[in-house]
Amino acid sequence: MEKIKDIERLQTELKGFDVSSLGRSANDKKANKGELEKRKICLLNAFKNLQNIEKIRQKQENEEIEEKEETEEYRDPLSIEKQEVFDINLSTGGGADGFKLFFQNNELIKGVYYMADWGEYKKVYLNEEEAEEIYGFYMFGDVESFKQ
């Protein structure tokens, strides 16, 4: 009951921001309070950043500013990076599983193993050696040949 009240408060505070998934997924129903709290904080942060973007756009439309950097709401990104994700599907349907390998500039940066079963999704991060093993085994250590 306490989780439901927390979620209702959050919905009110976020004024229409989509929080429909929070508390409804099987993971949230089983989640301990700490995990749910982290998801709420993440939603709040996303909402605040989107609000700041809207404020900046309004100021530009009203010609109060020319450049977005002129406002205190603007956050200069530390970086904008492209990652390629290769999904190695081992099974699909009500018992889907597989690996995802993430690359940046053709370099393997991380890997995960995932399972999905009727609305539930779990993933575990692979350590560097495990990710390299999956890369070598399924992609033969050659990401370029999978880009065509």
C-alpha positions as CSV (number, residue, x, y, z in Angstrom):
1,M,0.0,0.0,0.0
2,E,2.9,2.4,0.8
3,K,4.3,1.8,-2.7
4,I,1.0,2.7,-4.3
5,K,0.8,6.0,-2.3
6,D,4.4,6.9,-3.3
7,I,3.6,6.3,-7.0
8,E,0.4,8.4,-6.8
9,R,2.4,11.2,-5.2
10,L,5.0,11.0,-7.9
11,Q,2.3,11.1,-10.7
12,T,0.9,14.2,-9.1
13,E,4.3,15.8,-8.8
14,L,5.3,15.0,-12.4
15,K,2.1,16.5,-13.8
16,G,1.3,14.1,-16.7
17,F,4.8,12.8,-17.3
18,D,4.4,9.1,-18.2
19,V,5.0,7.1,-15.1
20,S,2.5,4.4,-16.0
21,S,5.0,1.6,-15.9
22,L,6.2,2.4,-12.4
23,G,4.7,0.0,-9.9
24,R,2.8,-2.0,-12.4
25,S,5.5,-4.3,-13.8
26,A,6.2,-7.6,-12.1
27,N,9.6,-6.4,-11.3
28,D,8.3,-3.4,-9.4
29,K,5.8,-5.5,-7.5
30,K,8.6,-7.7,-6.2
31,A,11.2,-4.9,-6.0
32,N,12.5,-3.9,-2.7
33,K,12.0,-0.3,-1.6
34,G,15.5,0.7,-2.6
35,E,15.2,-0.4,-6.2
36,L,11.8,1.3,-6.6
37,E,13.3,4.5,-5.0
38,K,16.1,4.5,-7.6
39,R,13.5,4.2,-10.5
40,K,11.5,7.1,-9.0
41,I,14.7,9.3,-8.7
42,C,15.5,8.4,-12.3
43,L,12.0,9.4,-13.5
44,L,12.2,12.7,-11.5
45,N,15.6,13.5,-13.0
46,A,14.4,12.8,-16.5
47,F,11.3,14.9,-15.9
48,K,13.3,17.9,-14.6
49,N,15.7,17.7,-17.6
50,L,12.7,17.7,-20.0
51,Q,11.2,20.7,-18.1
52,N,14.5,22.6,-18.5
53,I,14.5,21.8,-22.2
54,E,11.0,23.1,-22.5
55,K,11.9,26.3,-20.6
56,I,14.8,26.9,-23.0
57,R,12.6,26.4,-26.1
58,Q,10.0,28.8,-24.7
59,K,12.7,31.4,-24.1
60,Q,14.0,31.0,-27.7
61,E,10.4,31.2,-29.1
62,N,9.8,34.4,-27.1
63,E,13.1,35.7,-28.3
64,E,14.4,36.2,-24.8
65,I,17.6,34.4,-25.8
66,E,19.2,33.5,-29.1
67,E,21.4,30.6,-27.9
68,K,20.4,27.9,-25.5
69,E,23.8,28.3,-23.7
70,E,22.6,31.7,-22.5
71,T,20.4,30.2,-19.9
72,E,21.1,28.7,-16.5
73,E,18.8,25.8,-17.3
74,Y,21.1,24.6,-20.1
75,R,23.4,21.6,-19.3
76,D,26.3,21.2,-21.6
77,P,26.6,17.5,-22.3
78,L,29.9,15.9,-21.3
79,S,29.8,13.9,-24.5
80,I,27.4,12.5,-27.2
81,E,28.5,9.1,-28.1
82,K,27.3,6.6,-30.7
83,Q,27.1,3.0,-29.7
84,E,26.2,0.1,-31.8
85,V,24.3,-2.8,-30.3
86,F,24.3,-6.2,-31.7
87,D,21.5,-8.4,-30.3
88,I,22.3,-12.1,-30.4
89,N,18.9,-13.8,-30.1
90,L,19.1,-17.3,-28.8
91,S,15.3,-17.7,-28.4
92,T,12.2,-15.7,-28.9
93,G,8.6,-15.7,-27.6
94,G,7.5,-16.4,-24.0
95,G,11.0,-17.5,-23.1
96,A,13.3,-15.2,-25.0
97,D,17.0,-14.9,-24.2
98,G,20.2,-13.9,-25.7
99,F,23.2,-11.5,-25.5
100,K,23.6,-7.9,-26.4
101,L,27.1,-6.6,-27.3
102,F,27.8,-2.9,-27.3
103,F,30.4,-1.4,-29.5
104,Q,31.9,2.0,-29.9
105,N,34.3,2.8,-32.8
106,N,34.3,-1.0,-33.5
107,E,35.6,-1.7,-30.0
108,L,33.6,-4.0,-27.7
109,I,32.7,-1.9,-24.6
110,K,30.2,-4.1,-22.7
111,G,27.9,-7.1,-23.0
112,V,24.8,-8.3,-21.3
113,Y,22.8,-11.5,-21.1
114,Y,19.1,-11.0,-21.1
115,M,15.9,-13.1,-20.5
116,A,12.4,-12.0,-21.3
117,D,9.3,-13.9,-20.3
118,W,5.8,-12.4,-20.7
119,G,6.3,-8.8,-19.5
120,E,9.4,-9.5,-17.4
121,Y,12.8,-8.5,-18.5
122,K,16.0,-9.2,-16.7
123,K,19.6,-8.6,-17.7
124,V,23.0,-9.3,-16.2
125,Y,26.1,-7.5,-17.3
126,L,29.0,-9.7,-18.5
127,N,32.5,-9.1,-17.3
128,E,35.1,-8.2,-19.9
129,E,36.3,-11.8,-20.4
130,E,32.7,-13.1,-20.8
131,A,31.8,-10.4,-23.3
132,E,35.0,-11.1,-25.3
133,E,34.1,-14.9,-25.3
134,I,30.6,-14.2,-26.7
135,Y,32.1,-11.8,-29.3
136,G,34.6,-14.4,-30.4
137,F,32.1,-17.3,-30.3
138,Y,29.1,-15.8,-32.1
139,M,30.7,-12.9,-34.1
140,F,34.1,-14.5,-34.7
141,G,35.8,-11.4,-33.3
142,D,34.9,-9.4,-36.5
143,V,32.2,-6.8,-35.9
144,E,32.7,-5.3,-39.4
145,S,31.3,-8.4,-41.1
146,F,28.0,-7.9,-39.2
147,K,27.5,-4.3,-40.3
148,Q,26.3,-5.0,-43.8
